Amino acid sequence: MAFEITPEVAADWKRDLTEEVTPHLNGEELVSVAAFRRGGSSASFAASKMGGGLPYLATRLASKKKAGGLPQDLILALTPTKLYAFKRKQKGRRMVVKEEVAVWERAGLRVSTDSGLGMTQLIIESPAEDEKVTLVGASIKDDPVSLEFIDVLKSEAGG
């Protein structure tokens, strides 16, 4: 059986994320929200099964570097002027904000996508800050909430 997120589950997920991040946006209007993670989970899992140790640590470090040093699990929140990244944790069936880990001015962002291993990769570049971040949706495959977020971010960033 294929993993699918029903429209009802996607709507619930989006509503929960909206309720979770809104208090952390300094009064700004929320345009879009979704959960993301660093890519490379499959490679890390494979390295852990091949004896762990050094191969596992190297794989995790490469994943963290590709994600611009951001934590493994994130919620991205888009406002009219900013893109916020929050470290998240799972609490029961809900994702909750732990702390703000990055904020970018939207005007200076370049946004693109790539695909690999069946998932859309979101690539966010901030030339002014010399940062590049590559993330994938929080699920085990593309989900409608993260794909909608990517579409909104790309269309409004001109990426």
C-alpha positions in Angstrom: 0.0 0.0 0.0 1.4 3.4 -1.0 1.8 6.1 1.6 -0.8 8.9 0.9 -1.9 11.9 2.8 -5.6 12.5 2.3 -6.9 16.0 1.8 -8.5 15.9 5.3 -5.2 15.0 6.9 -3.4 17.7 4.9 -5.9 20.3 6.0 -5.6 19.2 9.7 -1.8 19.2 9.4 -1.8 22.7 7.9 -4.3 24.0 10.5 -2.1 22.6 13.4 1.1 24.2 11.9 -0.7 27.5 11.5 -1.8 27.5 15.1 1.7 26.6 16.2 3.7 29.2 14.3 1.4 32.2 14.4 2.4 33.4 17.9 6.1 33.4 16.8 5.7 35.7 13.8 5.9 39.1 15.6 2.4 40.0 14.4 3.1 39.4 10.7 0.5 37.8 8.5 1.1 34.1 7.8 1.1 33.4 4.0 2.1 29.7 4.0 3.5 27.1 6.4 4.8 23.6 6.2 7.1 21.1 7.9 10.5 20.2 6.4 13.6 18.2 7.3 17.2 17.9 6.1 17.6 15.5 3.3 19.8 12.4 3.4 17.8 10.3 5.8 18.1 7.2 3.5 21.8 7.6 3.3 22.1 8.0 7.1 20.0 4.9 7.7 22.1 2.9 5.2 25.3 4.0 6.9 24.0 3.1 10.3 23.2 -0.4 9.1 26.6 -0.8 7.6 28.3 -0.6 10.9 27.5 3.0 11.9 30.5 4.8 13.3 32.5 7.0 10.9 30.3 6.4 7.8 27.2 7.4 9.7 28.8 10.5 11.2 30.1 11.5 7.8 26.7 11.1 6.2 25.0 13.1 9.0 27.6 15.9 8.7 27.2 16.1 4.9 23.4 16.3 5.4 23.7 19.1 8.0 26.2 21.1 5.8 23.8 20.8 2.8 21.0 22.2 5.0 23.1 25.2 6.0 23.6 23.9 9.5 19.9 23.9 10.3 18.5 21.3 12.6 17.1 18.0 11.3 13.4 18.9 11.7 11.9 22.3 10.9 8.8 24.3 10.3 9.1 27.0 7.6 6.7 29.9 7.9 6.3 32.5 5.1 5.0 36.0 5.8 4.8 38.9 3.3 8.3 40.1 4.2 10.2 37.2 5.8 10.8 33.5 5.7 11.1 32.0 9.2 12.7 28.6 10.1 11.8 27.1 13.4 13.3 24.0 15.0 10.4 21.6 15.7 9.7 18.5 17.7 7.0 15.9 17.7 4.6 16.0 20.6 2.1 13.3 20.2 0.5 13.8 16.8 1.4 17.5 16.7 4.5 19.3 15.6 5.5 22.0 18.0 8.0 25.0 17.7 11.1 24.6 19.9 12.9 27.8 18.8 13.5 30.2 15.9 16.7 29.1 14.1 16.7 31.4 11.1 15.0 34.4 9.5 15.5 35.6 5.9 14.3 38.8 4.2 12.2 37.4 1.3 13.3 40.2 -1.1 16.8 38.8 -1.3 16.0 35.1 -1.6 16.5 32.9 -4.6 14.4 29.8 -4.5 14.6 26.7 -6.7 13.8 23.0 -6.6 15.4 19.8 -7.6 14.3 16.2 -7.3 16.0 13.1 -6.0 14.9 9.8 -4.5 11.3 10.6 -5.2 11.2 13.8 -3.2 11.2 17.5 -4.2 14.2 19.3 -2.7 13.6 23.0 -1.8 16.8 25.1 -2.3 16.8 28.5 -0.6 19.7 30.8 -1.3 20.4 34.1 0.4 23.3 35.7 -1.5 23.4 38.6 0.9 24.2 36.2 3.7 26.2 33.7 1.6 23.8 31.0 2.7 22.4 28.0 0.8 19.9 25.6 2.3 18.5 22.4 0.8 15.5 20.7 2.5 12.8 18.2 1.8 9.2 17.9 3.1 8.8 16.3 6.5 7.1 13.2 5.1 8.7 10.0 3.6 7.6 11.3 0.1 6.3 14.5 -1.4 3.2 15.7 0.5 0.6 18.3 -0.5 1.4 20.7 2.3 5.1 21.1 1.6 4.5 21.1 -2.2 2.0 23.9 -1.8 4.5 25.9 0.4 7.2 25.4 -2.2 4.9 26.6 -5.0 3.9 29.8 -3.0 7.5 30.5 -2.1 8.8 30.0 -5.6 6.0 32.1 -7.2 6.4 35.0 -4.8 10.2 34.9 -4.9 10.3 34.9 -8.7 12.2 31.6 -8.4 
